[in-house]
Amino acid sequence: MALIEDRKDREQRVLFGQRRAGPRFSTNEEVPEHQSGRTLNGVAAELMAGTLTSDDIAIFAFRYQGKLVSANTRGLATLSKAGMKPTNITIITPSPSYLRRLREVSVLGDTLPSTRIAITPSITDTRVLEVVSIPD
């Protein structure tokens, strides 16, 4: 893994690379405590209030066809909901599963990677609760 050092890479927009996202962060041990199990809305509210900063939300991204694609969708969605762009980006080598995701079509009908993502109750319940777009 490598932190982004090149200014041009830092200014490049990070895109969504999944067909949908759930409304809560995972409780897996690698998820930071300030995100673990919390709603995207709750973390976004803390970002907007200044309790958290964009540096507190680590984004792991990979390069795909000249674009940066997020591997952790909920983090990017939360920053986007708060009107922020990622500032704490680490470039990773994509796993085969990350690359397979990009062959799917999003719940919204978009090809991936995309500038927007649907928030749905679960993988099997794809009713769209909200659409989150990456800020310009």
DSSP file (Angstrom, degrees, kcal/mol; ACC not computed):
  #  RESIDUE AA STRUCTURE BP1 BP2  ACC     N-H-->O    O-->H-N    N-H-->O    O-->H-N    TCO  KAPPA ALPHA  PHI   PSI    X-CA   Y-CA   Z-CA
    1    1 A M              0   0    0      0, 0.0     2,-0.4     0, 0.0    91,-0.2   0.000 360.0 360.0 360.0 146.1    0.0    0.0    0.0
    2    2 A A  E     -A   91   0A   0     89,-2.3    89,-3.6     0, 0.0     2,-0.1  -0.997 360.0-127.9-138.6 133.4    1.2    3.5   -0.7
    3    3 A L  E     -A   90   0A   0     -2,-0.4     2,-0.5    87,-0.3    87,-0.2  -0.483  42.7 -98.4 -70.7 149.3   -0.1    6.9    0.4
    4    4 A I        +     0   0    0     85,-1.8    85,-0.1     1,-0.2    -1,-0.1  -0.583  51.1 162.4 -72.3 122.7   -0.8    9.3   -2.5
    5    5 A E        +     0   0    0     -2,-0.5     2,-0.4    -3,-0.0    -1,-0.2   0.676  46.8  91.4-109.0 -29.9    2.2   11.6   -2.8
    6    6 A D     >  -     0   0    0      1,-0.2     4,-2.1     2,-0.0     3,-0.4  -0.557  68.2-145.4 -75.8 124.2    1.6   13.0   -6.3
    7    7 A R  H  > S+     0   0    0     -2,-0.4     4,-1.7     1,-0.2     5,-0.2   0.866  99.7  57.0 -56.4 -39.1   -0.5   16.2   -6.2
    8    8 A K  H  > S+     0   0    0      1,-0.2     4,-0.6     2,-0.2    -1,-0.2   0.901 107.4  47.9 -61.4 -40.9   -2.1   15.2   -9.5
    9    9 A D  H >4 S+     0   0    0     -3,-0.4     3,-0.9     1,-0.2    -1,-0.2   0.901 108.0  55.7 -65.0 -40.4   -3.3   12.0   -8.0
   10   10 A R  H 3< S+     0   0    0     -4,-2.1    -1,-0.2     1,-0.3    -2,-0.2   0.837 108.7  47.9 -61.1 -32.1   -4.6   13.8   -4.9
   11   11 A E  H 3< S+     0   0    0     -4,-1.7    -1,-0.3    -5,-0.2     2,-0.2   0.588  89.3 103.3 -86.2 -10.3   -6.7   16.1   -7.1
   12   12 A Q  S << S-     0   0    0     -3,-0.9     2,-0.2    -4,-0.6    55,-0.0  -0.520  80.5-111.5 -74.5 138.7   -8.2   13.2   -9.1
   13   13 A R        -     0   0    0     -2,-0.2    55,-0.7     1,-0.1     2,-0.5  -0.483  23.2-136.1 -71.1 135.8  -11.7   12.3   -8.2
   14   14 A V  E     -b   68   0A   0     -2,-0.2    55,-0.2    53,-0.1     2,-0.2  -0.825  25.4-152.6 -92.4 130.3  -12.2    8.9   -6.4
   15   15 A L  E     -b   69   0A   0     53,-2.8    55,-3.1    -2,-0.5     2,-0.3  -0.602  18.8-100.2-104.6 161.4  -15.2    7.0   -7.9
   16   16 A F  B     -E  114   0B   0     98,-2.7    98,-2.1    -2,-0.2   100,-0.1  -0.596  28.5-172.8 -77.7 139.8  -17.5    4.4   -6.5
   17   17 A G        +     0   0    0     53,-0.4     2,-0.3    -2,-0.3    -1,-0.1   0.088  55.8  76.2-123.7  22.7  -16.7    0.8   -7.5
   18   18 A Q  S    S-     0   0    0     96,-0.1    96,-0.1    84,-0.1    88,-0.1  -0.919  76.4-125.1-131.1 160.0  -19.7   -1.2   -6.1
   19   19 A R  S    S-     0   0    0     -2,-0.3    88,-2.6    87,-0.1    99,-0.4   0.718  89.2 -12.9 -75.9 -20.6  -23.3   -1.6   -7.3
   20   20 A R        -     0   0    0     86,-0.2     2,-0.3    97,-0.1    99,-0.2  -0.964  59.7-138.2-165.3 171.1  -24.7   -0.4   -3.9
   21   21 A A  B     -f  119   0C   0     97,-2.1    99,-2.5    -2,-0.3   101,-0.1  -0.992  20.5-119.6-141.5 150.2  -23.9    0.3   -0.3
   22   22 A G        -     0   0    0     -2,-0.3   100,-0.1    97,-0.2    18,-0.0  -0.427  27.1-116.3 -81.8 163.8  -25.6   -0.4    3.0
   23   23 A P  S    S+     0   0    0      0, 0.0    17,-2.4     0, 0.0    18,-0.4   0.509  93.1  55.6 -81.0  -4.8  -26.6    2.4    5.4
   24   24 A R  B    S-H   39   0D   0     15,-0.3    15,-0.2    16,-0.1    -2,-0.2  -0.942  83.3-113.7-129.0 149.8  -24.2    1.3    8.2
   25   25 A F        -     0   0    0     13,-3.0    12,-0.2    10,-0.4     6,-0.0  -0.459  43.2-101.1 -71.7 152.2  -20.5    0.7    8.5
   26   26 A S        -     0   0    0     -2,-0.1    11,-1.4    10,-0.1    12,-0.2  -0.213  15.1-137.0 -64.9 161.6  -19.4   -2.8    9.2
   27   27 A T        +     0   0    0      9,-0.2    -1,-0.1    10,-0.1     9,-0.1   0.176  56.6 137.0-105.8  14.1  -18.3   -3.9   12.7
   28   28 A N    >   -     0   0    0      1,-0.1     3,-1.8     2,-0.1     8,-0.1  -0.253  68.7-112.4 -58.0 150.9  -15.3   -5.8   11.3
   29   29 A E  T 3  S+     0   0    0      1,-0.3    -1,-0.1     7,-0.0     4,-0.1   0.728 113.9  61.5 -63.2 -22.5  -12.2   -5.2   13.5
   30   30 A E  T 3  S+     0   0    0      2,-0.1    -1,-0.3     3,-0.0    -2,-0.1   0.613  82.6  95.5 -80.5  -9.4  -10.4   -3.3   10.7
   31   31 A V  S <  S-     0   0    0     -3,-1.8     5,-0.1     1,-0.1     4,-0.0  -0.690  87.5-110.5 -81.1 127.2  -13.1   -0.6   10.7
   32   32 A P    >>  -     0   0    0      0, 0.0     4,-2.7     0, 0.0     3,-2.1  -0.180  22.8-116.0 -58.0 149.5  -12.1    2.4   13.0
   33   33 A E  T 34 S+     0   0    0      1,-0.3    -2,-0.1     2,-0.2    -3,-0.0   0.837 113.4  61.5 -56.2 -37.5  -14.1    2.8   16.2
   34   34 A H  T 34 S+     0   0    0      1,-0.2    -1,-0.3    22,-0.1    22,-0.0   0.539 119.6  27.8 -71.7  -3.1  -15.5    6.2   15.1
   35   35 A Q  T X4 S+     0   0    0     -3,-2.1     3,-2.2    -9,-0.0   -10,-0.4   0.633  87.2 119.8-120.6 -31.9  -17.1    4.4   12.2
   36   36 A S  T 3< S-     0   0    0     -4,-2.7    -9,-0.2     1,-0.3   -10,-0.1  -0.105  94.8 -13.4 -51.3 119.5  -17.8    0.8   13.3
   37   37 A G  T 3  S+     0   0    0    -11,-1.4    -1,-0.3   -12,-0.2   -10,-0.1   0.386 105.2 127.6  73.5  -4.0  -21.5   -0.1   13.3
   38   38 A R    <   -     0   0    0     -3,-2.2   -13,-3.0   -12,-0.2    -1,-0.2  -0.408  64.1-102.9 -85.0 160.2  -22.5    3.5   12.9
   39   39 A T  B  >  -H   24   0D   0    -15,-0.2     4,-1.9     1,-0.1   -15,-0.3  -0.470  22.1-124.2 -77.2 153.4  -24.9    4.9   10.2
   40   40 A L  H  > S+     0   0    0    -17,-2.4     4,-2.7     1,-0.2     5,-0.2   0.898 114.0  54.7 -60.4 -40.1  -23.5    6.8    7.3
   41   41 A N  H  > S+     0   0    0    -18,-0.4     4,-2.2     1,-0.2    -1,-0.2   0.890 105.9  51.2 -62.2 -40.4  -25.7    9.7    8.3
   42   42 A G  H  > S+     0   0    0      2,-0.2     4,-1.5     1,-0.2    -1,-0.2   0.914 113.5  43.3 -64.4 -43.6  -24.3    9.8   11.8
   43   43 A V  H  X S+     0   0    0     -4,-1.9     4,-2.0     2,-0.2    -2,-0.2   0.893 112.9  53.1 -70.0 -39.2  -20.7    9.9   10.6
   44   44 A A  H  X S+     0   0    0     -4,-2.7     4,-2.5     1,-0.2    -2,-0.2   0.887 106.1  54.1 -62.0 -38.2  -21.6   12.5    7.9
   45   45 A A  H  X S+     0   0    0     -4,-2.2     4,-1.9     1,-0.2    -1,-0.2   0.893 107.6  49.9 -63.0 -39.2  -23.2   14.7   10.5
   46   46 A E  H  X>S+     0   0    0     -4,-1.5     6,-1.6     2,-0.2     5,-1.4   0.866 109.8  51.4 -68.1 -35.0  -20.0   14.6   12.6
   47   47 A L  H ><5S+     0   0    0     -4,-2.0     3,-0.6     4,-0.2    -2,-0.2   0.936 111.6  46.4 -63.9 -45.7  -18.0   15.5    9.5
   48   48 A M  H 3<5S+     0   0    0     -4,-2.5    -2,-0.2     1,-0.2    -1,-0.2   0.828 112.5  50.6 -67.1 -31.1  -20.3   18.5    8.8
   49   49 A A  H 3<5S-     0   0    0     -4,-1.9    -1,-0.2    -5,-0.2    -2,-0.2   0.631 113.9-117.7 -80.5 -13.9  -20.1   19.6   12.5
   50   50 A G  T <<5S+     0   0    0     -4,-0.9    -3,-0.2    -3,-0.6    -4,-0.1   0.475  84.3 118.4  89.9   1.6  -16.3   19.4   12.4
   51   51 A T  S   <S+     0   0    0     -5,-1.4     2,-0.3    -6,-0.2    -4,-0.2   0.870  85.7  27.4 -66.0 -36.2  -16.1   16.7   15.1
   52   52 A L  S    S-     0   0    0     -6,-1.6    -2,-0.3    -9,-0.1     2,-0.3  -0.876  79.4-149.5-118.0 155.8  -14.5   14.6   12.4
   53   53 A T    >   -     0   0    0     -2,-0.3     3,-1.7     1,-0.0     4,-0.4  -0.765  34.4-102.0-117.3 168.9  -12.4   15.7    9.4
   54   54 A S  G >  S+     0   0    0      1,-0.3     3,-1.1    -2,-0.3    33,-0.5   0.791 120.9  64.7 -61.0 -26.3  -11.9   14.2    6.0
   55   55 A D  G 3  S+     0   0    0      1,-0.2    -1,-0.3    32,-0.2    -3,-0.0   0.743  92.1  63.7 -67.3 -21.7   -8.5   13.0    7.2
   56   56 A D  G <  S+     0   0    0     -3,-1.7     2,-0.8     1,-0.2    -1,-0.2   0.647  91.7  70.9 -75.7 -14.4  -10.4   10.7    9.8
   57   57 A I  S <  S-     0   0    0     -3,-1.1    31,-0.5    -4,-0.4    30,-0.3  -0.852  77.8-154.0-108.1  99.5  -12.0    8.8    6.9
   58   58 A A        -     0   0    0     -2,-0.8     2,-0.5    29,-0.1    31,-0.2  -0.537   6.5-159.4 -74.1 132.4   -9.3    6.6    5.3
   59   59 A I  E     -c   89   0A   0     29,-3.1    31,-2.8    -2,-0.3     2,-0.6  -0.966   4.8-158.9-115.4 126.7  -10.1    5.8    1.7
   60   60 A F  E     +c   90   0A   0     -2,-0.5    11,-3.8    29,-0.2    12,-0.7  -0.923  24.6 173.7-102.5 122.1   -8.3    2.8    0.0
   61   61 A A  E     -cD  91  70A   0     29,-2.6    31,-3.0    -2,-0.6     2,-0.3  -0.893  19.0-156.8-131.7 157.2   -8.4    3.2   -3.7
   62   62 A F  E     - D   0  69A   0      7,-2.4     7,-2.8    -2,-0.3     2,-0.4  -0.932  26.3-108.5-131.3 157.4   -7.0    1.5   -6.8
   63   63 A R  E     + D   0  68A   0     29,-0.4     2,-0.3    -2,-0.3     5,-0.2  -0.693  37.1 171.7 -87.3 135.7   -6.3    2.6  -10.3
   64   64 A Y  E >   - D   0  67A   0      3,-2.8     3,-1.9    -2,-0.4    -2,-0.0  -0.922  69.3 -23.2-147.2 116.5   -8.5    1.2  -13.0
   65   65 A Q  T 3  S-     0   0    0     -2,-0.3     3,-0.1     1,-0.3    -2,-0.0   0.880 127.9 -47.7  48.2  46.1   -8.4    2.4  -16.6
   66   66 A G  T 3  S+     0   0    0      1,-0.3     2,-0.3     0, 0.0    -1,-0.3   0.509 120.7 103.5  79.4   4.9   -6.9    5.8  -15.6
   67   67 A K  E <  S- D   0  64A   0     -3,-1.9    -3,-2.8   -55,-0.0     2,-0.5  -0.834  70.6-122.9-117.7 155.7   -9.4    6.4  -12.8
   68   68 A L  E     -bD  14  63A   0    -55,-0.7   -53,-2.8    -2,-0.3     2,-0.4  -0.863  29.9-167.6 -95.5 131.3   -9.2    6.0   -9.0
   69   69 A V  E     -bD  15  62A   0     -7,-2.8    -7,-2.4    -2,-0.5     2,-0.2  -0.973  19.0-122.6-124.6 131.5  -11.8    3.7   -7.6
   70   70 A S  E     - D   0  61A   0    -55,-3.1   -53,-0.4    -2,-0.4    -9,-0.3  -0.481  14.5-167.8 -73.9 137.2  -12.7    3.3   -3.9
   71   71 A A  S    S+     0   0    0    -11,-3.8     2,-0.7     1,-0.2   -10,-0.2   0.632  85.7  55.5 -93.0 -19.4  -12.4   -0.1   -2.3
   72   72 A N     >  +     0   0    0    -12,-0.7     4,-1.5     1,-0.2     3,-0.4  -0.804  68.4 179.8-117.7  89.9  -14.3    1.1    0.8
   73   73 A T  H  > S+     0   0    0     -2,-0.7     4,-2.7     1,-0.2     5,-0.2   0.836  73.8  56.8 -60.7 -42.2  -17.5    2.4   -0.5
   74   74 A R  H  > S+     0   0    0      1,-0.2     4,-2.4     2,-0.2    -1,-0.2   0.880 105.4  52.3 -64.7 -36.7  -19.2    3.5    2.7
   75   75 A G  H  > S+     0   0    0     -3,-0.4     4,-2.2     2,-0.2    -1,-0.2   0.939 112.7  44.4 -62.3 -46.5  -16.3    5.8    3.6
   76   76 A L  H  X S+     0   0    0     -4,-1.5     4,-2.4     1,-0.2    -2,-0.2   0.888 112.9  52.2 -65.3 -38.6  -16.5    7.5    0.3
   77   77 A A  H  X S+     0   0    0     -4,-2.7     4,-2.6     2,-0.2    -1,-0.2   0.899 109.2  50.2 -63.8 -40.0  -20.3    7.7    0.5
   78   78 A T  H  X S+     0   0    0     -4,-2.4     4,-1.6     2,-0.2    -2,-0.2   0.931 111.4  47.0 -65.4 -46.1  -20.0    9.3    4.0
   79   79 A L  H  <>S+     0   0    0     -4,-2.2     5,-3.0     1,-0.2     4,-0.2   0.926 113.1  50.2 -59.5 -43.6  -17.5   11.9    2.8
   80   80 A S  H ><5S+     0   0    0     -4,-2.4     3,-1.6     1,-0.2    -2,-0.2   0.898 106.3  54.5 -62.8 -41.4  -19.7   12.6   -0.2
   81   81 A K  H 3<5S+     0   0    0     -4,-2.6    -1,-0.2     1,-0.3    -2,-0.2   0.843 108.5  50.2 -60.1 -32.7  -22.8   13.0    1.9
   82   82 A A  T 3<5S-     0   0    0     -4,-1.6    -1,-0.3    -3,-0.2    -2,-0.2   0.431 120.3-112.0 -85.1   0.9  -20.9   15.6    3.9
   83   83 A G  T < 5S+     0   0    0     -3,-1.6     2,-0.3     1,-0.3    -3,-0.2   0.726  76.6 127.7  77.1  21.3  -20.0   17.4    0.7
   84   84 A M      < -     0   0    0     -5,-3.0    -1,-0.3    -6,-0.2    -2,-0.1  -0.730  52.6-138.7-112.8 158.9  -16.3   16.5    1.2
   85   85 A K        -     0   0    0     -2,-0.3     2,-0.1    -3,-0.1   -72,-0.0  -0.824  40.3 -90.3-108.1 153.7  -13.7   14.9   -1.0
   86   86 A P        +     0   0    0      0, 0.0     3,-0.1     0, 0.0   -31,-0.1  -0.363  41.2 170.3 -64.7 140.4  -11.2   12.3    0.4
   87   87 A T  S    S+     0   0    0    -33,-0.5     2,-0.6   -30,-0.3   -32,-0.2   0.461  70.3  63.5-121.7 -12.4   -7.9   13.7    1.8
   88   88 A N  S    S+     0   0    0    -31,-0.5   -29,-3.1   -34,-0.5     2,-0.5  -0.769  71.7 161.1-115.8  82.0   -6.6   10.5    3.4
   89   89 A I  E     - c   0  59A   0     -2,-0.6   -85,-1.8   -31,-0.2     2,-0.5  -0.893  21.7-170.6-113.8 131.2   -6.1    8.2    0.4
   90   90 A T  E     -Ac   3  60A   0    -31,-2.8   -29,-2.6    -2,-0.5     2,-0.4  -0.982  20.6-135.3-117.8 128.5   -4.0    5.1    0.2
   91   91 A I  E     -Ac   2  61A   0    -89,-3.6   -89,-2.3    -2,-0.5     2,-0.3  -0.692  29.5-178.9 -83.6 130.1   -3.4    3.4   -3.2
   92   92 A I        -     0   0    0    -31,-3.0   -29,-0.4    -2,-0.4   -32,-0.0  -0.783  34.8-105.1-121.2 166.2   -3.8   -0.4   -3.1
   93   93 A T        -     0   0    0     -2,-0.3     2,-0.1   -31,-0.1   -31,-0.1  -0.838  48.0-115.8 -87.2 126.6   -3.5   -3.2   -5.5
   94   94 A P        -     0   0    0      0, 0.0    -1,-0.0     0, 0.0   -33,-0.0  -0.389  22.2-132.6 -69.8 139.0   -7.0   -4.4   -6.4
   95   95 A S     >  -     0   0    0     -2,-0.1     4,-1.9     1,-0.1     3,-0.3  -0.414  29.6-104.3 -76.9 162.7   -8.0   -7.9   -5.4
   96   96 A P  H  > S+     0   0    0      0, 0.0     4,-2.3     0, 0.0     5,-0.1   0.862 123.0  55.8 -56.6 -35.2   -9.8  -10.0   -8.0
   97   97 A S  H  > S+     0   0    0      2,-0.2     4,-1.9     1,-0.2     5,-0.1   0.885 104.7  51.9 -67.7 -36.3  -13.1   -9.4   -6.1
   98   98 A Y  H  > S+     0   0    0     -3,-0.3     4,-0.8     1,-0.2    -1,-0.2   0.914 112.1  46.4 -63.1 -41.3  -12.7   -5.6   -6.4
   99   99 A L  H  < S+     0   0    0     -4,-1.9     3,-0.5     1,-0.2     4,-0.3   0.869 108.7  55.3 -69.7 -36.0  -12.1   -6.0  -10.2
  100  100 A R  H >< S+     0   0    0     -4,-2.3     3,-1.9     1,-0.2     4,-0.4   0.882  99.5  62.0 -62.6 -37.9  -15.1   -8.4  -10.5
  101  101 A R  H >< S+     0   0    0     -4,-1.9     3,-1.8     1,-0.3    -1,-0.2   0.854  94.0  63.2 -54.9 -35.5  -17.4   -5.7   -8.9
  102  102 A L  T 3< S+     0   0    0     -4,-0.8    10,-0.5    -3,-0.5    -1,-0.3   0.622  93.6  61.6 -71.2 -11.6  -16.6   -3.4  -11.8
  103  103 A R  T <  S+     0   0    0     -3,-1.9    -1,-0.3    -4,-0.3    -2,-0.2   0.560  90.9  89.1 -86.6  -9.4  -18.3   -5.8  -14.2
  104  104 A E  S <  S-     0   0    0     -3,-1.8     8,-0.6    -4,-0.4     2,-0.4  -0.383  79.1-123.1 -81.4 163.9  -21.6   -5.4  -12.4
  105  105 A V  B     -I  111   0E   0      6,-0.1     6,-0.2    -2,-0.1   -86,-0.1  -0.905  33.5-111.9-104.5 137.6  -24.2   -2.7  -13.1
  106  106 A S    >   -     0   0    0      4,-3.0     3,-2.2    -2,-0.4   -86,-0.2  -0.179  26.6-106.8 -66.1 162.2  -25.1   -0.5  -10.2
  107  107 A V  T 3  S+     0   0    0    -88,-2.6    -1,-0.1     1,-0.3   -87,-0.1   0.778 124.5  56.0 -56.5 -27.2  -28.6   -0.7   -8.6
  108  108 A L  T 3  S-     0   0    0    -89,-0.4    -1,-0.3     8,-0.1    -2,-0.1   0.478 123.7-105.9 -85.6  -3.4  -29.2    2.7  -10.4
  109  109 A G  S <  S+     0   0    0     -3,-2.2     2,-0.2     1,-0.3    -2,-0.1   0.517  74.6 139.5  91.4   5.8  -28.3    1.2  -13.8
  110  110 A D        -     0   0    0    -91,-0.1    -4,-3.0     6,-0.1    -1,-0.3  -0.526  54.3-121.2 -82.3 147.8  -24.9    2.9  -14.0
  111  111 A T  B     -I  105   0E   0     -6,-0.2    -6,-0.1    -2,-0.2    -8,-0.1  -0.575  52.4 -75.4 -77.5 154.8  -21.8    1.2  -15.3
  112  112 A L  S    S+     0   0    0     -8,-0.6     2,-0.2   -10,-0.5   -95,-0.1  -0.793 108.4  45.9-107.1 148.4  -19.0    1.1  -12.8
  113  113 A P  S    S+     0   0    0      0, 0.0     2,-0.3     0, 0.0   -96,-0.2   0.556  84.7 174.8 -71.6 160.7  -17.0    2.9  -11.7
  114  114 A S  B     -E   16   0B   0    -98,-2.1   -98,-2.7    -2,-0.2   -96,-0.1  -0.886  45.4-129.8-137.4 161.8  -19.6    5.7  -11.1
  115  115 A T  S    S+     0   0    0     -2,-0.3    19,-2.9  -100,-0.2     2,-0.3   0.412  93.9  44.0 -91.0   0.3  -20.0    9.1   -9.5
  116  116 A R  E     - G   0 133C   0     17,-0.2     2,-0.3  -100,-0.1    17,-0.2  -0.968  62.8-164.8-143.5 159.8  -23.0    8.0   -7.6
  117  117 A I  E     - G   0 132C   0     15,-2.4    15,-2.8    -2,-0.3     2,-0.4  -0.998  20.2-124.2-145.7 146.6  -24.2    5.1   -5.5
  118  118 A A  E     - G   0 131C   0    -99,-0.4   -97,-2.1    -2,-0.3     2,-0.6  -0.749  17.1-145.0 -88.7 135.4  -27.5    3.8   -4.1
  119  119 A I  E     +fG  21 130C   0     11,-3.2    10,-3.1    -2,-0.4    11,-1.2  -0.910  29.4 176.5 -96.7 122.1  -27.8    3.2   -0.4
  120  120 A T        -     0   0    0    -99,-2.5     6,-0.2    -2,-0.6     8,-0.2  -0.864  42.5-111.3-126.5 159.2  -30.0    0.2    0.1
  121  121 A P  S    S-     0   0    0      0, 0.0     2,-0.3     0, 0.0     5,-0.1   0.861  90.2 -26.4 -59.1 -36.4  -31.2   -1.8    3.2
  122  122 A S        -     0   0    0      3,-1.8  -101,-0.1     5,-0.1     5,-0.0  -0.959  69.8 -85.8-164.2 176.5  -29.1   -4.9    2.3
  123  123 A I  S    S+     0   0    0     -2,-0.3     3,-0.1     1,-0.2    -1,-0.1   0.882 129.5  37.6 -61.5 -38.2  -27.5   -6.9   -0.5
  124  124 A T  S    S+     0   0    0      1,-0.2     2,-0.9    -3,-0.1    -1,-0.2   0.732 111.3  61.1 -89.0 -23.3  -30.8   -8.7   -1.1
  125  125 A D        +     0   0    0      1,-0.1    -3,-1.8     2,-0.1    -1,-0.2  -0.847  62.4 173.4-104.7  96.9  -33.1   -5.8   -0.4
  126  126 A T        +     0   0    0     -2,-0.9     2,-0.2    -6,-0.2    -1,-0.1   0.081  22.8 139.9 -98.5  24.6  -32.2   -3.3   -3.1
  127  127 A R        -     0   0    0      1,-0.1     2,-0.7    -5,-0.0    -5,-0.1  -0.522  60.6-116.6 -62.0 131.7  -34.9   -0.7   -2.5
  128  128 A V        +     0   0    0     -2,-0.2    -8,-0.2     1,-0.2     3,-0.1  -0.626  37.9 174.4 -80.0 115.6  -33.1    2.6   -2.9
  129  129 A L  S    S-     0   0    0    -10,-3.1     2,-0.3    -2,-0.7    -1,-0.2   0.799  70.4 -14.1 -83.6 -33.4  -33.2    4.5    0.4
  130  130 A E  E     -G  119   0C   0    -11,-1.2   -11,-3.2     2,-0.0     2,-0.5  -0.976  56.9-131.5-166.1 151.9  -31.0    7.3   -0.9
  131  131 A V  E     -G  118   0C   0     -2,-0.3     2,-0.5   -13,-0.2   -13,-0.2  -0.977  22.2-161.6-114.6 125.8  -28.7    8.2   -3.8
  132  132 A V  E     -G  117   0C   0    -15,-2.8   -15,-2.4    -2,-0.5     2,-0.4  -0.918   5.6-165.2-110.1 130.1  -25.3    9.7   -2.9
  133  133 A S  E     -G  116   0C   0     -2,-0.5   -17,-0.2   -17,-0.2   -18,-0.1  -0.886  26.4-111.0-115.0 146.3  -23.2   11.6   -5.4
  134  134 A I        -     0   0    0    -19,-2.9   -49,-0.1    -2,-0.4   -57,-0.1  -0.565  42.1-113.8 -71.1 131.4  -19.6   12.6   -5.3
  135  135 A P              0   0    0      0, 0.0    -1,-0.1     0, 0.0   -54,-0.0  -0.315 360.0 360.0 -67.4 151.9  -19.3   16.4   -5.0
  136  136 A D              0   0    0     -3,-0.0    -2,-0.0  -123,-0.0   -51,-0.0   0.479 360.0 360.0 -71.0 360.0  -17.8   18.3   -7.8
